[in-house]
Amino acid sequence: MADERPDLEQRLTELEVRLTFIDDTVHALGAADAEQAMRIAALERIVRDLRNELASVRVGASGDAHDEPPPPHY
């Protein structure tokens, strides 16, 4: 029984070390996930703004060609 005690303590210590590394990894992944979520939200806002700007340009460019003045070389 005396031989089992050091082995059990060593195994427990190894499990505690592993748990610490796993805990650190989980926290790092949580932080990375939060950062990625913020970046995705920012990119979605940019895409939405660009779509709105493109729609405005299309509306402005779809006017009647007869209403436009001739190009300067005419």
KABEL-V769625 format. One record per pair of residues at least 4 apart in sequence whose ideal C-beta (glycine too) atoms are under 8 Angstrom apart, sorted by the first residue. I is the first residue (numbers start at 1). J is the second residue. D is the distance in whole Angstrom. If there is no record, write none. Layout:
I:J:D
I:J:D
This chain:
1:5:7
3:7:7
4:8:6
5:9:6
6:10:6
7:11:6
8:12:6
9:13:6
10:14:6
11:15:6
12:16:6
13:17:6
14:18:6
15:19:6
16:20:7
17:21:7
18:22:6
19:23:6
20:24:6
21:25:6
22:26:6
23:27:7
24:28:6
25:29:6
26:30:6
27:31:7
28:32:6
29:33:6
30:34:6
31:35:6
32:36:6
33:37:6
34:38:7
35:39:6
36:40:6
37:41:6
38:42:6
39:43:6
40:44:6
41:45:7
42:46:7
43:47:6
44:48:6
45:49:6
46:50:6
47:51:6
48:52:7
49:53:6
50:54:6
51:55:6
52:56:7
53:57:6
54:58:6
55:59:6
56:60:6
57:61:6
58:62:6
63:67:6
63:68:7
64:68:8
70:74:4
